[in-house]
Amino acid sequence: MAKTNQEILKTITTGDLKSPGAGYLNPYQADKFLRMAYEATPFNKLHRKVKRTQKKGEIDKIAIGGRLLRKKTENTDDGYRADVQTAKIEYSTVPIRLPWEITEETLRENIEGENFEDVVMEMMTTQFGIDIEDLHWNGDTDSSDPFISINDGWRKKILAPGSGAHLIDMNASPYHGVGFGKTVLFGAVNALPNKYRGQNLRWLMSPLNRMKYIEYMTHRATGAGDNALLAAGAQVNTPLGYEIVEIPQMPDDMIVLSDPQNFIAVNTYDIRIRKTTEGREAIMEDKRFYVVHVDDDVIIQEMDAIAVIKNVDTSQLETV
């Protein structure tokens, strides 16, 4: 029988911590914990997740070309074979942790009663998912911020010189001074090679940029403009036919157009949820201590399949 989320989170007990390998989740539990965490935000539900046993390694990617069909000639083998292209993407996870503590007095006197510990665990799991999305996008090892500097994120990888992503710069011609609107959005779509312009493309942007797009639409003297005022109609959420995915942690100065499955989060099965009510500090301070340990990294499968609008400035909207 499949375990519930609460049962997964209650798997580790104080007694378990006394045995070798204590606190480690089995593969099923590790998968369930990550699934719960990744359900915290819309984009986390969409991007690709990969789990590995090794902290460093390679992930295979497979591609095939186009126009592979050939004319058949009866009783003849002309030796032609379609080519399968393989490549590898390197990953290197970094260890991250989420520690917290609860006093025994809080456990006794809170409004949740005996369920308080479970409620806090679920809240921490949700926050883990929110924080991990923030880190996945904004991580930068050159930063002095103790959170941001944990690892390099998708933003840094995309904007790195020579990354291979298709950059649309609103500070450069022909977009500078035009304002935010259809011109720069068309520029992003047109920058992508035709083979990547499938229905799985999504606009990835901050809530502010989505709101600015809606504001831009309200200036149109059409039914679409009226719908934008009411936040109704497909036009509000599908610029040029591609849906918008809001990412609260995404910087306002960039908008990405790509298939969410092009973004990969790599975690190992080496996930630990530890809890203890023992030790000097636990006894003297009358507390319970908890910590979640996870190994994490992010990679991108195809940079060529990403168009990014950088230096986004929505203070000026394009004239309709």
SEVEX-146799 format. One line per field, with one value per residue (C-alpha): x, y, z; residue number from 1; residue in three letters. Coordinates in pm, 1 decimal. Each point is the difference from the previous one (the first is absolute). Layout:
// SEVEX-146799
u = X_... .
v = Y_... .
w = Z_... .
marvex = NUM_... .
vokol = ALA_... .
// end
This chain:
// SEVEX-146799
u = 0.0_134.9_93.9_-155.5_209.7_-27.5_108.8_305.1_97.3_-44.9_222.6_301.6_-20.6_247.8_64.2_93.4_285.0_190.9_48.5_253.0_-129.7_-267.8_-217.4_50.8_-316.1_-38.7_-36.3_-380.0_-4.0_263.5_-206.6_-312.9_170.1_133.7_-337.0_-164.7_259.0_-24.3_-378.6_44.7_16.9_-142.3_336.3_139.7_-278.2_97.4_378.3_183.9_127.0_280.6_119.7_341.5_194.9_326.3_63.6_187.3_-48.0_-150.4_-351.4_-52.2_-196.6_-116.4_-106.8_-86.3_13.6_-276.1_-102.5_101.5_-238.8_127.3_-169.3_-32.3_126.5_-119.6_259.4_268.7_198.8_184.6_186.7_-167.3_-59.8_-151.9_251.0_-61.5_195.4_107.9_167.6_52.9_-69.5_213.5_-150.1_160.0_-234.8_66.5_-122.2_-270.6_-185.7_-309.7_29.5_-261.8_-90.1_-315.2_-19.4_-186.6_-210.4_-119.6_-89.1_-205.8_-184.1_-56.0_-348.3_74.9_48.5_175.2_0.3_225.1_318.3_-157.6_-136.9_343.0_162.4_-244.4_51.8_376.7_-34.1_-206.3_251.5_279.2_-171.6_-37.7_361.1_135.1_-175.5_149.6_346.6_-47.7_-63.9_208.5_294.7_339.2_315.5_161.7_-259.9_71.9_-351.9_16.5_-313.9_61.7_363.7_-87.1_12.8_-29.9_-356.4_-171.0_12.2_378.3_43.3_-231.2_155.8_361.0_203.6_-9.1_-270.6_-174.6_-334.6_-166.7_19.7_-243.6_134.3_-256.7_289.3_111.1_-143.2_-269.5_-163.3_152.1_-252.6_-288.8_-141.1_-125.1_-248.3_-43.9_328.5_225.6_-226.7_9.5_376.7_24.9_-217.3_182.4_336.9_-81.4_78.3_-316.2_59.4_-52.1_-320.5_-233.0_-312.0_198.9_165.2_-81.6_69.3_180.0_-28.8_-49.8_-349.3_86.1_83.8_-318.5_-199.5_180.8_-92.3_-365.0_30.0_141.4_-296.2_-251.5_118.4_-136.2_-340.7_-122.7_-176.7_340.6_57.2_-330.5_83.8_334.6_-176.8_-204.6_298.9_-208.9_55.3_285.7_170.9_88.3_211.3_119.1_210.7_55.5_-164.2_229.5_-116.1_150.7_141.7_47.7_316.0_-6.9_376.3_91.3_171.9_-206.9_279.4_-31.6_-265.3_73.9_-172.4_67.4_-145.4_0.2_129.6_319.4_82.7_126.1_35.2_237.0_-24.1_156.6_-186.7_222.0_-277.3_-4.9_-265.6_138.9_-161.1_131.6_-121.0_326.9_334.3_109.9_-168.6_-328.5_-7.7_118.9_-215.4_-293.3_-15.2_-33.4_241.2_-71.3_195.1_-55.0_310.1_-20.2_253.5_-108.3_108.1_-162.7_88.8_-150.6_-43.5_7.8_113.7_-92.4_-362.2_-10.3_-86.1_47.0_-98.6_253.1_7.8_-378.5_-142.7_-377.0_-7.3_-79.1_-260.2_1.2_-250.0_-284.9 .
v = 0.0_344.6_220.1_342.8_316.3_15.2_-361.9_68.2_299.4_-198.0_-283.5_108.5_-35.7_73.4_-370.4_-35.1_245.9_-249.5_-249.2_14.8_196.6_158.1_268.1_-108.4_-31.3_-300.0_72.3_2.4_236.4_225.5_20.9_78.7_271.1_175.7_-28.4_166.3_278.5_57.3_31.2_329.5_218.4_-21.2_-8.8_-262.1_-227.3_50.6_-26.6_-330.6_-179.0_-254.7_-209.3_-161.9_-211.4_189.2_358.9_74.5_-151.1_33.1_-8.7_-133.7_194.2_-156.5_175.7_-93.3_211.1_79.3_-128.2_-353.2_-180.5_-157.2_-159.3_-376.8_-217.6_-359.6_-262.9_268.0_129.8_316.4_8.2_317.3_23.3_291.1_157.9_13.8_282.6_-38.3_243.0_41.6_280.6_16.0_65.0_56.6_18.6_206.0_-96.1_225.1_-14.0_139.2_-0.9_105.8_-56.4_-8.4_43.9_-259.5_282.2_96.2_-361.8_-15.2_331.3_68.2_12.7_-300.2_-228.1_-329.5_70.4_304.9_-190.5_-140.1_341.4_161.6_-283.7_48.4_378.2_-48.5_-239.4_259.4_273.7_-230.9_-15.4_378.6_59.7_-261.8_170.0_333.0_-157.3_-184.4_328.9_253.6_-200.2_163.0_-130.9_343.0_161.3_96.1_-104.2_-328.0_-130.6_112.5_-116.1_-365.3_-88.7_148.5_15.3_3.2_379.0_13.0_-292.8_154.8_347.8_-123.3_120.2_-262.3_-202.6_-70.9_143.7_252.0_341.5_282.9_319.8_274.3_246.1_-68.1_65.9_-60.2_-27.7_295.0_278.4_-199.0_-105.7_-333.5_-164.4_-203.1_102.5_-150.4_-304.4_-68.2_44.6_-279.7_-239.6_76.3_-57.5_-365.7_-251.6_-142.0_-347.3_133.0_195.8_-270.5_30.0_-82.3_342.1_220.9_361.6_-7.7_333.3_174.2_98.2_366.5_-66.1_-199.5_289.8_243.1_-217.5_12.2_378.6_15.2_-203.9_235.4_276.8_-190.0_126.7_-353.2_-281.3_-123.8_331.5_-32.5_-357.6_114.4_242.0_-291.9_-240.1_-222.7_-163.2_-201.5_311.7_113.4_-306.4_-107.7_266.4_-110.6_-333.9_-105.5_-17.1_208.6_-172.8_234.5_-51.0_220.5_-35.9_90.3_340.4_272.3_82.2_-322.9_-205.7_-347.6_-187.1_-374.5_-341.9_-47.7_-355.2_158.1_97.6_-286.4_-28.6_-275.9_-151.6_-309.0_-267.0_92.2_192.4_10.7_130.8_-3.9_71.9_-23.8_75.9_-114.4_162.7_279.7_287.1_-188.9_-72.0_339.1_204.6_-242.9_-11.4_-236.8_45.3_-83.2_21.6_-100.9_-79.5_-7.6_1.5_232.1_140.7_152.1_-44.1_89.6_-257.8_226.0_362.1_35.3_-56.3_310.3_357.3_250.7_365.1_174.0_350.9_-7.2_344.4_15.8_364.1_86.7_-201.5_-25.5_221.3_-210.2 .
w = 0.0_-95.0_290.7_53.4_9.7_378.1_33.8_-215.7_211.9_321.6_-120.8_204.7_376.4_276.0_41.2_-365.2_48.9_212.7_-282.9_-288.6_-296.2_219.4_-152.7_-362.1_-205.8_-225.5_-376.3_16.4_297.3_-157.6_-317.3_199.4_207.0_-310.8_-170.6_298.7_1.5_-374.7_19.3_187.3_-313.8_-357.1_-179.5_234.9_-121.5_-364.3_-24.3_-28.1_309.2_-3.7_294.6_12.9_245.8_-60.3_107.7_-325.2_-341.0_-345.4_-137.2_-349.6_-256.3_-323.6_-319.4_-354.6_-312.2_-247.8_-342.5_86.0_-233.1_-322.1_-296.8_21.7_-283.5_9.0_91.2_41.6_296.5_-98.8_332.2_124.9_375.2_190.2_235.4_374.7_160.8_361.1_235.6_370.9_246.2_311.5_340.4_339.3_296.6_309.6_347.3_144.2_328.5_169.3_382.2_256.2_362.9_213.3_375.6_205.0_146.9_-348.1_-71.5_319.9_-26.3_-372.0_-156.0_-226.2_298.4_-69.2_-374.8_32.2_-84.1_-317.2_-100.4_35.9_-196.9_-288.0_9.6_-11.6_-293.8_-188.2_79.7_-113.2_-340.3_-18.4_101.5_-238.3_-293.8_107.3_15.2_-328.7_-181.0_188.6_133.6_-54.4_166.0_-44.4_227.1_361.4_101.2_198.3_-171.7_-359.2_6.8_65.9_-370.1_-350.0_-128.6_-337.8_-32.0_29.7_-237.9_-262.5_11.0_6.8_-301.5_-274.5_171.9_-329.8_110.9_-232.4_168.7_-69.1_159.4_65.0_33.4_-357.4_-344.7_-119.2_343.3_187.8_49.8_-148.7_335.2_127.0_-233.9_-315.3_-167.0_264.0_41.5_-373.4_17.6_255.2_-201.3_-323.8_167.8_65.9_-275.5_-156.7_143.8_353.3_-66.1_125.8_211.0_314.6_-0.4_297.3_90.0_335.8_177.4_331.5_120.8_-65.4_-364.4_-47.8_146.6_-230.8_-298.4_112.3_33.3_-352.0_-127.5_164.8_-233.1_-298.1_-109.9_-60.2_182.8_109.1_176.9_183.3_97.1_136.4_234.0_129.5_-1.4_-225.5_-336.5_-143.6_-138.6_351.3_75.0_-345.5_-172.5_-359.9_83.6_287.3_361.7_278.4_306.7_293.5_203.0_312.4_56.6_-358.5_-42.7_-164.7_-246.1_-202.0_-180.9_-132.0_-282.7_3.2_72.9_380.3_-53.6_-132.2_359.9_214.4_377.1_111.7_347.6_149.8_192.3_296.1_177.4_378.3_236.7_351.3_333.1_353.0_348.6_155.7_69.4_229.4_-187.3_-37.3_372.6_126.3_-239.4_2.4_-379.6_-294.0_-288.9_-364.9_-325.3_-363.3_-210.3_-381.6_-285.9_-282.0_-337.1_-309.8_-366.2_-337.4_-273.3_-308.9_20.5_-366.8_104.2_221.4_-95.3_278.5_11.6_220.7_144.7_4.1_70.2_39.2_112.3_-361.8_-191.0_-376.6_-176.1_-138.2 .
marvex = 1_2_3_4_5_6_7_8_9_10_11_12_13_14_15_16_17_18_19_20_21_22_23_24_25_26_27_28_29_30_31_32_33_34_35_36_37_38_39_40_41_42_43_44_45_46_47_48_49_50_51_52_53_54_55_56_57_58_59_60_61_62_63_64_65_66_67_68_69_70_71_72_73_74_75_76_77_78_79_80_81_82_83_84_85_86_87_88_89_90_91_92_93_94_95_96_97_98_99_100_101_102_103_104_105_106_107_108_109_110_111_112_113_114_115_116_117_118_119_120_121_122_123_124_125_126_127_128_129_130_131_132_133_134_135_136_137_138_139_140_141_142_143_144_145_146_147_148_149_150_151_152_153_154_155_156_157_158_159_160_161_162_163_164_165_166_167_168_169_170_171_172_173_174_175_176_177_178_179_180_181_182_183_184_185_186_187_188_189_190_191_192_193_194_195_196_197_198_199_200_201_202_203_204_205_206_207_208_209_210_211_212_213_214_215_216_217_218_219_220_221_222_223_224_225_226_227_228_229_230_231_232_233_234_235_236_237_238_239_240_241_242_243_244_245_246_247_248_249_250_251_252_253_254_255_256_257_258_259_260_261_262_263_264_265_266_267_268_269_270_271_272_273_274_275_276_277_278_279_280_281_282_283_284_285_286_287_288_289_290_291_292_293_294_295_296_297_298_299_300_301_302_303_304_305_306_307_308_309_310_311_312_313_314_315_316_317_318_319_320 .
vokol = MET_ALA_LYS_THR_ASN_GLN_GLU_ILE_LEU_LYS_THR_ILE_THR_THR_GLY_ASP_LEU_LYS_SER_PRO_GLY_ALA_GLY_TYR_LEU_ASN_PRO_TYR_GLN_ALA_ASP_LYS_PHE_LEU_ARG_MET_ALA_TYR_GLU_ALA_THR_PRO_PHE_ASN_LYS_LEU_HIS_ARG_LYS_VAL_LYS_ARG_THR_GLN_LYS_LYS_GLY_GLU_ILE_ASP_LYS_ILE_ALA_ILE_GLY_GLY_ARG_LEU_LEU_ARG_LYS_LYS_THR_GLU_ASN_THR_ASP_ASP_GLY_TYR_ARG_ALA_ASP_VAL_GLN_THR_ALA_LYS_ILE_GLU_TYR_SER_THR_VAL_PRO_ILE_ARG_LEU_PRO_TRP_GLU_ILE_THR_GLU_GLU_THR_LEU_ARG_GLU_ASN_ILE_GLU_GLY_GLU_ASN_PHE_GLU_ASP_VAL_VAL_MET_GLU_MET_MET_THR_THR_GLN_PHE_GLY_ILE_ASP_ILE_GLU_ASP_LEU_HIS_TRP_ASN_GLY_ASP_THR_ASP_SER_SER_ASP_PRO_PHE_ILE_SER_ILE_ASN_ASP_GLY_TRP_ARG_LYS_LYS_ILE_LEU_ALA_PRO_GLY_SER_GLY_ALA_HIS_LEU_ILE_ASP_MET_ASN_ALA_SER_PRO_TYR_HIS_GLY_VAL_GLY_PHE_GLY_LYS_THR_VAL_LEU_PHE_GLY_ALA_VAL_ASN_ALA_LEU_PRO_ASN_LYS_TYR_ARG_GLY_GLN_ASN_LEU_ARG_TRP_LEU_MET_SER_PRO_LEU_ASN_ARG_MET_LYS_TYR_ILE_GLU_TYR_MET_THR_HIS_ARG_ALA_THR_GLY_ALA_GLY_ASP_ASN_ALA_LEU_LEU_ALA_ALA_GLY_ALA_GLN_VAL_ASN_THR_PRO_LEU_GLY_TYR_GLU_ILE_VAL_GLU_ILE_PRO_GLN_MET_PRO_ASP_ASP_MET_ILE_VAL_LEU_SER_ASP_PRO_GLN_ASN_PHE_ILE_ALA_VAL_ASN_THR_TYR_ASP_ILE_ARG_ILE_ARG_LYS_THR_THR_GLU_GLY_ARG_GLU_ALA_ILE_MET_GLU_ASP_LYS_ARG_PHE_TYR_VAL_VAL_HIS_VAL_ASP_ASP_ASP_VAL_ILE_ILE_GLN_GLU_MET_ASP_ALA_ILE_ALA_VAL_ILE_LYS_ASN_VAL_ASP_THR_SER_GLN_LEU_GLU_THR_VAL .
// end
